[in-house]
Amino acid sequence: MNNVSVSQLKECGLTLRKTEYIKSISKDIETGVLDLEKLKDYADNQKIIDELVK
């Protein structure tokens, strides 16, 4: 996703803010800041949300 531009995402009908969220989460996954495997172990959705909005 880091190779996709904001304008390309907006062409898919996303708002600017949603494209920013997608780009940020994508970067965090790529750099290891966000571990998706760890999220699987969370039974509480609020913990997942907390990880995503750090």
VOROGU-616767 format. One line per 10 residues: number of its first residue (from 1); for each residue x, y, z of N, C-alpha, C, CB. Coordinates in steps of 0.05 Angstrom, whole numbers. Glycine has a CB too. Layout:
BEGIN
NUM> X,Y,Z,X,Y,Z,X,Y,Z,X,Y,Z; ... .
! end
This chain:
BEGIN
1> 16,-24,0,0,0,0,17,25,0,-18,0,24; 41,23,9,58,47,10,65,57,-18,83,42,26; 62,39,-38,68,47,-65,44,60,-79,77,23,-81; 21,59,-66,-3,71,-77,-5,100,-67,-29,54,-69; -11,118,-85,-13,146,-77,-40,152,-64,-8,164,-102; -40,174,-50,-65,184,-37,-86,189,-59,-60,210,-21; -77,201,-81,-97,207,-103,-108,181,-115,-83,223,-125; -92,160,-117,-103,135,-127,-124,123,-108,-80,115,-131; -119,125,-82,-138,116,-62,-164,132,-63,-126,116,-34; -161,158,-67,-184,176,-69,-201,169,-93,-176,205,-69 .
11> -187,161,-115,-202,153,-139,-219,128,-134,-182,147,-162; -213,113,-113,-230,90,-106,-254,98,-89,-213,70,-91; -256,124,-84,-279,134,-70,-274,139,-40,-302,115,-72; -249,137,-31,-243,142,-3,-239,171,2,-217,126,4; -245,179,26,-240,207,34,-210,210,40,-257,215,59; -202,235,41,-174,241,47,-166,229,74,-169,271,47; -183,232,94,-177,222,121,-174,191,121,-199,230,141; -192,177,106,-190,148,105,-164,139,91,-214,136,90; -156,154,70,-131,147,57,-107,151,76,-127,164,31; -109,171,92,-87,176,112,-86,153,132,-92,203,127 .
21> -109,144,141,-110,121,160,-97,96,147,-138,115,169; -106,91,122,-96,67,108,-66,69,104,-110,64,81; -56,91,96,-27,95,91,-12,91,117,-21,122,78; -22,103,139,-8,102,165,-7,73,175,-22,120,185; -30,59,174,-30,31,184,-13,14,166,-59,21,184; -13,18,141,4,3,122,33,6,129,-2,11,93; 41,31,134,69,37,141,76,23,168,74,67,144; 58,24,187,64,12,213,66,-19,211,41,19,233; 51,-31,193,53,-60,189,80,-66,175,30,-70,171; 87,-50,155,111,-55,140,136,-52,157,113,-36,116 .
31> 136,-32,176,159,-27,192,160,-44,218,160,2,199; 138,-59,223,138,-76,247,127,-62,271,165,-86,252; 118,-38,269,106,-23,292,80,-36,299,102,7,285; 65,-45,280,39,-59,284,41,-88,277,16,-45,268; 37,-106,296,39,-134,292,11,-146,289,55,-148,315; 3,-153,264,-23,-164,260,-27,-191,273,-29,-166,230; -7,-206,275,-9,-233,288,-16,-229,318,18,-248,286; -6,-209,330,-12,-204,358,-42,-197,362,5,-181,369; -53,-183,342,-81,-175,344,-100,-199,344,-88,-157,321; -92,-221,331,-108,-245,331,-113,-256,359,-95,-266,314 .
41> -95,-251,377,-97,-262,404,-115,-245,422,-70,-264,416; -123,-222,413,-140,-205,430,-169,-213,428,-136,-175,421; -181,-219,451,-209,-226,452,-226,-201,453,-215,-245,475; -215,-180,463,-229,-155,467,-224,-136,443,-220,-141,493; -246,-129,429,-243,-111,406,-231,-84,414,-270,-106,393; -236,-75,438,-225,-49,446,-194,-49,447,-236,-41,474; -182,-72,453,-153,-74,453,-143,-71,424,-144,-101,465; -157,-83,405,-149,-80,377,-151,-51,369,-167,-98,359; -173,-38,375,-177,-10,368,-154,7,381,-204,0,378; -148,1,406,-126,16,419,-100,13,405,-124,7,448 .
51> -94,-11,395,-69,-15,380,-69,0,354,-65,-45,374; -92,1,340,-93,14,315,-92,45,316,-119,6,301; -100,56,338,-100,85,340,-77,97,356,-126,94,353; -58,81,362,-34,91,377,-20,112,360,-14,68,383 .
! end
